[in-house]
Amino acid sequence: MRQFLLALTVLPALSGMARAENLNESLRPAARPDDIRLVADASQAIETATRLSTAPTTVGPGLRRSLRPVKRPAELKPASFRQSLPEPERTPGFSRWLEGFRKRAVIQGIEAGVFDAAFARAGFLPKVIERDRNQSEFTLSMGAYLGRAASDTRVENGREKAREQARTLAAIEREYGVPAHIVTAVWGMESNYGSNRGDMHLISALATLAYEGRRGAFFEKQLLAALQILQSGDTTADLMRASWAGAMGHTQFIPTSYLAYAVDFTGDGRRDIWSDDPTDALASTAAYLARAGWVRGMPWGVEVKLSDGFNYDHAADKRMPSDWARLGVRGMDGQPVSDYGAAKLLLPAGANGPAFLVFKNFDVIKRYNASNAYALGVGHLGDRIAGAGPLISQWPEGERSLRRAEARELQTLLTRSGYSTRGVDGRIGPNTVKAIRAYQKASGMPADGHPSPALLDRLRR
C-alpha cells in the first residue's frame, strides 16, 4: 500500500436527525497530486467531456441525466458562505503570475470576461500554503482507520442518509449499476455526508497553489479546468466551495475529473455538486465508478479466513474464489466464496490480521483514491450501511503504516541484503512487496509481503 498523507480537518456536525460525529481527521487519505489517478490534463478533460456529451434521457420519475448541461440557468443563487471566505491577498509576485496565467488561459479557450469575473474577488491565500506544507503523514493502523471509517455513528448516519435519498439512489443505481450503499459510503468518506464540503474559495485556493510553484503545473491544469466549469455555466466562482487542495462538493471531485465525469442528473441544466441537494454529486460519483469499470452484481471484496499452514507463496496470485478455496481460503462461514470473478488476496495487516478476497470493483474504488485503506473504508462502510455487521477477525495490536522515511529505510536495507526493491522512493509498490516476500521466505517467516515496523526492526539488526 502506497504511502499517503492525512489532511487534518474538522468535520462539522450533521444537520437534521443525523447524529454528530466528533472527528478531527479526514477519512480520505490524501494522495499527493502527482500520484492522483484522476484526469490530470485539463485539455484532455475538456475534450473528453465534449466527446461524451449526450442529450438528456429519462432515468426515473422526475429525473433526467446528461453529461453536459443542455441549458444555461438565467441566474444562480448568491453564495451563502461569502462572508466566511478568508480575505485573499494580491502581492506583486502573485499579480505578475496572474497576468501571465491570464494570457495562457485565454489562449486555451477561456473567455477574458469569464477569467476576469472569476478573479474579481480571488487572490493569494497564505492559509492554503500553510495547510499544504503541514500535512501529517498517515500512520494509523488499518484497524484504527477502518474503525473511524465505519464507526457506529458514521454507519447510523449513512443508513439515515440512504433512507432519505432512497428514491434518488435507486434511480442512480438503475442508470449506472453502482449499488446505492457504495455511493453512500463514498459520500460518507469524502464529506461526512455533505457536512464537510469545504470552506475555501476554489479559484483562490488553486491559484495560490499554482503560483506557489512546488506543484504548479498540476494546479494550473486544475485551475484551467475550474475556469472551464465557470464558462460552461454550471456554477459561479462564489458558489464554488472546495477544500484547500481543490476537491469540490459532496464527493470531492477535482476540477478535471468534474469536467470528464460529472453529470446533470436533476435535469436543471447544471451539474451542481456544491448545493445542499446531493443528487448531481451522488450521480456523478456513480458515473465515475461506472466509467472506471464497475461490474454490476460483483462485490468489492469478502472477508475470508486462511487455513492453518496456508502457503503464502500464493499470496500474490489472482484466482477464482473456488480455486482459492482449494488452497485453504474460504469465507468466514467456512464455505467457498462465490465465483464472482478473479480475486486477489489482500492482507492489509499481514499474516496476523484480517484477510480479504478483493475483486475488480475494489480496484475501481481505488480509481477514486488510490490507497488500499480508502478502498477498504468505502467497501466496509458500504457493507455496514447495507446492513452487514463489523469485521469478524481482529486487528493486531500496535500495527501501523510505515512513515515515508521508514519505507525508504526498509527499501534500502532490503536492497543491501540482496533483495532489490528497484529503487528507494518510500512507496511500497509491487517491487518492494516482491522483495519483502523473498526476504521473509529466506528467513523462515510467513511470506505475506507486509511492510511492518516489526519487519523494519528485524532488518536493522
Buried (B, 14 or more C-beta within 10 A) or exposed (E): BBBBBBBEBEBBEBEEEBEBBEBEBBBBBBBEBEEBEBBBBBBBBBEBBEEBEEEBEEBBEEBBBBBBBBEEBEEBEEBEBEEEBBEBEEEEEBEEBBEEBBEEBBEEBBEEEBBEBBBEBBBBBEBBBEBBEEBEBBBBBBBEBBBBBBBEBBBBBBBBBBEBBEEBBEBBBEBBBBBBBBBBBBBBBBBBBBBBBBBBBBBBBBBBBBBBEEBBEBBBBBBBBBBBBBBBBBBBBBBBBBBBBBBBBBBBBBBBBBBBBBBBBBBBBBBBBBBEBBBBBBBBBBBBBBBBEBBEEBBBBBBBBBEEEBEBEBBBBEBBBEBBBEBBBBBBEEEBBEEBBBBBBBBBBBBBBBBBBBBBBBBBBBBBBBBBBBBBBBBBBBBBBBEBEEBEBEBBEEBBBBBBEBBBBBBEBBBEBEBBBEEBBBBBBEBBBBBBBBBBEEEEBBBBBBBBBBBBEBBEE
